[in-house]
Each structure stands twice: as structure tokens, then as C-alpha cells.
Amino acid sequence: MFSDPSHTIAQFELQSGSTVADLGAGTGVLSVLAAQAVGEAGRVYAIEVQKGLLEKLKNHARAARTHNVEALWGDIERRHGTHLRERTVDACIASNVLFQVEHKDSFVAEVKRILKPGGRVLLVDWTDSFNNIGPHKDHIVTESAARALFEKGGFAFMKKIDAGQHHYGMIFRKIN
């Protein structure tokens, strides 16, 4: 069983009025769910590097009648690559992107840069390649390696979440 996006976002416990960055947003499934969770007073920046997905993301948000999702082109692996100001978001979502990120330390630094003090990160990624259902086995970032990466980058581990049979999920808080 793959992860249930609604269940994943519910476990993140987003607050009404929060500002969220969905990093590597893809077609915007989690962006829309996050936008619904933060309500009209909140905002979601859906950051995606693949320009072809931005239009799909915008269409998905429109179809879901969410008006608080802003789709932005950005490179989540570069400092200032998200184009968001420092300390502007309450929470970040990084789902199924870590295995694709080449410059992992730079990615974590960008997450830290855009988060407000005490901001939280929801990290979800693959636990294995599952005979090529997931990413190539050489690209898998283990749960322990992901945790070490974020802790080294200035984050405190808060808790694990249920992310389905083929994924792990963790929540971190930015250390001020």
C-alpha cells in the first residue's frame, strides 16, 4: 500500500493561517491538501523545478478550488533557489524528493533558510526500490541517513509518522 496523502498531511498537523512550502511539489497533490489544512488565511508555495509540471499543478489547484496555492518554479537544491525570503514559512513539505536531490546538504540549508524559527519539516521518502517500483536502489536515502542529514543541518527530530508500507515519514523542527 502506498501512502495516503490525506493521512500524511493530517499527521503534520498544519495550523490555520500557516504558510507552507511544498518542495518538489510535482502535480500538487500535497500542496492542495496543505492549502485546505491551512485554510483561506494560510498560503502554500508549491515549488517545482520541472516547468512542465507547473501548469498541471496550477490546474490541480484550480480544480480543487484552492485559491491559496502559488505555483513557483524553483531549484530546491540551491541557496535562494526557492525564491522565498528568509524565515518566511512556518512549515515545509519534502515528499519523495530526497532520493532525487543531488546536493542534499544544500537542500537542507535552503529548507532551514526559508523556515521561521521553530518551523517544521515533513520528510517522506522511499524505504527501498521494491523491484523498480520506487527509485533505483542506489538512490535510496535510508531513514537513518535522512535523519542524520537533517540533524546535522540544524534540525531536531520530533517524531515519525505513518507514511505507508513503502515510505518512511519524519517531522523535524528547526533549531533556532
C-alpha positions as semicolon CSV with decimal commas, in nm:
position;residue;x (nm);y (nm);z (nm)
1;M;0,000;0,000;0,000
2;F;0,136;0,340;-0,095
3;S;0,099;0,634;0,136
4;D;-0,234;0,811;0,172
5;P;-0,168;1,181;0,104
6;S;-0,460;1,297;0,321
7;H;-0,337;1,087;0,612
8;T;0,018;1,215;0,564
9;I;-0,090;1,581;0,575
10;A;-0,324;1,520;0,871
11;Q;-0,031;1,382;1,072
12;F;0,167;1,701;1,004
13;E;-0,099;1,897;1,197
14;L;-0,082;2,218;0,997
15;Q;-0,241;2,517;1,166
16;S;-0,498;2,751;1,015
17;G;-0,328;3,060;0,873
18;S;0,013;2,895;0,835
19;T;0,247;2,949;0,543
20;V;0,379;2,628;0,389
21;A;0,638;2,548;0,120
22;D;0,585;2,222;-0,068
23;L;0,931;2,150;-0,206
24;G;0,934;1,941;-0,522
25;A;0,557;1,972;-0,538
26;G;0,509;1,769;-0,856
27;T;0,146;1,788;-0,967
28;G;0,043;1,949;-0,639
29;V;-0,146;1,674;-0,456
30;L;0,012;1,758;-0,120
31;S;0,006;2,131;-0,197
32;V;-0,372;2,126;-0,235
33;L;-0,421;1,919;0,080
34;A;-0,192;2,153;0,272
35;A;-0,383;2,454;0,135
36;Q;-0,709;2,305;0,260
37;A;-0,549;2,238;0,601
38;V;-0,422;2,596;0,647
39;G;-0,746;2,749;0,517
40;E;-0,802;3,070;0,329
41;A;-0,595;3,264;0,584
42;G;-0,295;3,044;0,501
43;R;-0,074;3,015;0,195
44;V;0,111;2,735;0,018
45;Y;0,409;2,792;-0,207
46;A;0,434;2,491;-0,437
47;I;0,794;2,487;-0,560
48;E;0,875;2,272;-0,864
49;V;1,184;2,262;-1,088
50;Q;1,014;2,083;-1,379
51;K;0,844;2,360;-1,572
52;G;0,614;2,110;-1,745
53;L;0,460;2,017;-1,410
54;L;0,383;2,376;-1,308
55;E;0,079;2,400;-1,536
56;K;-0,053;2,066;-1,409
57;L;-0,001;2,188;-1,056
58;K;-0,194;2,509;-1,125
59;N;-0,476;2,314;-1,290
60;H;-0,496;2,075;-0,995
61;A;-0,523;2,367;-0,751
62;R;-0,793;2,533;-0,964
63;A;-0,993;2,211;-0,995
64;A;-0,979;2,169;-0,616
65;R;-1,098;2,530;-0,575
66;T;-0,798;2,623;-0,364
67;H;-0,704;2,985;-0,410
68;N;-0,416;2,991;-0,165
69;V;-0,166;2,784;-0,365
70;E;0,105;2,971;-0,554
71;A;0,296;2,755;-0,803
72;L;0,656;2,871;-0,840
73;W;0,948;2,749;-1,047
74;G;1,247;2,691;-0,823
75;D;1,554;2,483;-0,760
76;I;1,529;2,341;-0,408
77;E;1,895;2,231;-0,413
78;R;2,040;2,583;-0,436
79;R;2,065;2,859;-0,178
80;H;1,785;3,104;-0,261
81;G;1,671;2,857;-0,529
82;T;1,316;2,855;-0,393
83;H;1,296;3,233;-0,445
84;L;1,137;3,267;-0,100
85;R;1,265;3,517;0,154
86;E;1,448;3,402;0,466
87;R;1,230;3,293;0,757
88;T;0,901;3,326;0,569
89;V;0,738;2,985;0,607
90;D;0,603;2,802;0,910
91;A;0,635;2,456;0,757
92;C;0,798;2,271;0,468
93;I;0,690;1,952;0,297
94;A;0,953;1,737;0,123
95;S;0,780;1,427;-0,007
96;N;0,954;1,183;-0,240
97;V;1,225;1,430;-0,331
98;L;1,526;1,348;-0,114
99;F;1,623;1,048;-0,326
100;Q;1,634;1,278;-0,631
101;V;1,833;1,558;-0,469
102;E;2,197;1,560;-0,575
103;H;2,315;1,831;-0,334
104;K;2,149;1,713;-0,012
105;D;2,335;1,948;0,225
106;S;2,239;2,248;0,009
107;F;1,878;2,130;0,007
108;V;1,869;2,108;0,388
109;A;2,033;2,452;0,412
110;E;1,766;2,603;0,184
111;V;1,491;2,446;0,396
112;K;1,648;2,595;0,707
113;R;1,689;2,935;0,541
114;I;1,321;2,972;0,447
115;L;1,176;2,837;0,772
116;K;1,083;3,067;1,057
117;P;1,247;2,992;1,393
118;G;1,087;2,675;1,528
119;G;0,943;2,590;1,185
120;R;0,876;2,228;1,100
121;V;0,963;1,994;0,813
122;L;0,766;1,692;0,699
123;L;1,001;1,449;0,524
124;V;0,860;1,149;0,338
125;D;1,072;0,924;0,119
126;W;1,112;0,571;-0,013
127;T;1,243;0,289;0,208
128;D;1,358;0,070;-0,083
129;S;1,338;0,032;-0,462
130;F;1,085;-0,257;-0,444
131;N;1,193;-0,419;-0,772
132;N;1,192;-0,084;-0,954
133;I;0,852;0,035;-0,829
134;G;1,043;0,307;-0,643
135;P;1,370;0,477;-0,725
136;H;1,682;0,285;-0,820
137;K;1,835;0,119;-0,513
138;D;2,148;0,336;-0,547
139;H;1,937;0,649;-0,498
140;I;1,756;0,541;-0,181
141;V;1,830;0,757;0,124
142;T;1,775;0,544;0,431
143;E;1,567;0,672;0,718
144;S;1,873;0,686;0,944
145;A;2,077;0,873;0,681
146;A;1,792;1,122;0,627
147;R;1,760;1,182;0,999
148;A;2,136;1,235;1,034
149;L;2,134;1,476;0,738
150;F;1,863;1,696;0,892
151;E;2,008;1,681;1,243
152;K;2,350;1,783;1,106
153;G;2,176;2,067;0,919
154;G;2,027;2,227;1,230
155;F;1,704;2,037;1,287
156;A;1,573;1,841;1,585
157;F;1,386;1,517;1,524
158;M;1,031;1,538;1,658
159;K;0,857;1,216;1,559
160;K;0,793;0,952;1,297
161;I;0,466;0,937;1,107
162;D;0,293;0,655;0,923
163;A;0,379;0,709;0,556
164;G;0,262;0,375;0,419
165;Q;0,431;0,044;0,354
166;H;0,697;0,167;0,110
167;H;0,787;0,500;0,268
168;Y;0,915;0,647;0,591
169;G;0,797;0,974;0,734
170;M;0,951;1,207;0,991
171;I;0,886;1,553;1,129
172;F;1,171;1,783;1,229
173;R;1,179;2,125;1,396
174;K;1,428;2,397;1,304
175;I;1,664;2,466;1,590
176;N;1,680;2,841;1,644
